[in-house]
Amino acid sequence: MPTHTASDLTDHIGYWLRYVSNHVSQAFARKVEAHGVTVAEWVLMRQLLDEKALAPSRLAERMGMTRGAISKLAERLIAKSMVVRAADPHDGRGQTLALTSVGRALVPELAALADANDAEFFSHLAAKDRAALQRILREIVEKRGLSSLPID
């Protein structure tokens, strides 16, 4: 019979973060997939919303992904007529990605889904508790130097 003890899974904050995160993320994924995009595609599209056009390398930096991964996402969005690729006017060898009118129109709809998803999971919390939770999570991100955007 073992003489050592092991803490229970539920004794760990990470367990609870993952538990909640999985449910929040899966619910959001189902919502955006009903609009024909994945969460990763939505994140890329949201990054492009405030820009006229961005180089794939800049998107890769912002999203904490490889250029190859960005290229794959871009190809899928180009096939869906939500993103367009063009020559970079400042670099003859480079390319840029930009939202099409279809993509630009869809992003606010998807953002509303993200807002609704947050409300679904967190609206029962008092405003001060939601603010405290967000502050604590941002503090952890800053302290740990986390920079990759959550796309899964």
N, C-alpha and C positions, 0 to 999 in steps of 0.2 A: 504494500500500500504506500503511495507517495507521501512523503513527509513535507513537501513544499506546498504552498498555497498560491493560488493565482487569483488576481482581482477579477471581478465579474466584468463583462463587457460594459454593462450599464453604469459602471463606476467611472467611466472615462468621458470627459467632455467631447473628445473627438468622435466617440460613438454617437452621441446625441446630435452633434453637428452633421455628421454623415447621414444619420437617419432622417433628419429634417431636410437636409440638402437634397437627398435622393428623391424625396417625395415632391418637393417644390420643383426641382429640375425636371422630373418625369412628367409632372402635370403641365409645365410650360412647354416641354417638347411636344406633347400631344396637341396642344393648342396651335403651335406654329406649324407643325406638320400638316394640320388640317388646311393650312394656307399654302402648302406646297414647298415649304423650306425646312431645313434643319436648324437647330439652335446655332451651330457654327456658321451657317450661311446668314442667319439673322444678325449675328454679331458682326460679321464682315460688312453686311449692308448698313448696319447702324454706324459703323466706323466711316463709311463713305458718305453718309447723309450730310454731314456738315462740311464736306469738301467738294470742290469741283471735280477733282480727280486725284488719285494717289498712285504712286508707284507700288507695285507688289512688295518690294523690299521694305517700304515704309509701313505697309499693313502688317507685314511679318513682324517688324519691331514692335509695333503697337499691340499686337495680339499675342506676342510671345510664341509665335509659330515659325516653322521653317518656310522659306520661299516656295518650296515644293508643295507644302500643304496649302499655302495660299493659292498657288496655281490650280490645284485640284478643286478647291472651293470656287475659285473664279470660273473655271471651266463649267462647273455645274450651273452656276448662276448665269453665265453667258448663254448656255443651252436653254435656260428658262426665260431668256430675254429680260433679265432683271439687272444685269451688269453688261457693260460694253468695255472692250479693250481698245486702246488707241495708242498711236505713237506719242512718246513724250516730246512736247514741243521744245523742251530745254535740253534734251539729251537724245540725239538722233538714234542711238542704239537702244534706248529704254522704252518702256511701255507704261501706260497708266491704266487704271481701272476707274470706272465711274458708274454711278447708277443710271439706268435708263429711266424714262418717265414711268414705266410700269414698276420698277424697283423703288423709285422715289415715292410713288403713291402708296406702296405696300408698307414701307417702314413705319409710318405713324400708326397703321392698323396693328402691326406686330408690337409696337411699343405700348399700345393700349392693352393688348393681351398680357404683356409683362406687368403692367400696372394692376390689371385685374387679378393676375396670378398672385402678386404680392398681397393684394387686399384679401384674397381668399385664404391665404395662410397666416397673415399677420394682423389683420384688422381688429381682431379681438383683443390685441395688446393695447394698453394705454399708450398714448402718443409719447410720453416720456420713456416708457419701456422700449418702444420701437427705436427711439432715438438712441437710447443707451445700448441696445443690442447692436445697432449699426456702428456706433462709436467704438465699441469693444472689438467688433470684427475688423473695422478699419485699422484700429491700433495693432491688432495681430498682423494684418497684412503689412503694415509699415515696419513693425519691429522685425518681421521675418524677411523683409525685402522681397515680398512676392510681387511678381509683375505680369505673369501670364494671365490673360483674360480667361474666365471660366467659360468653356464652350461645350463641355460634355454634360 
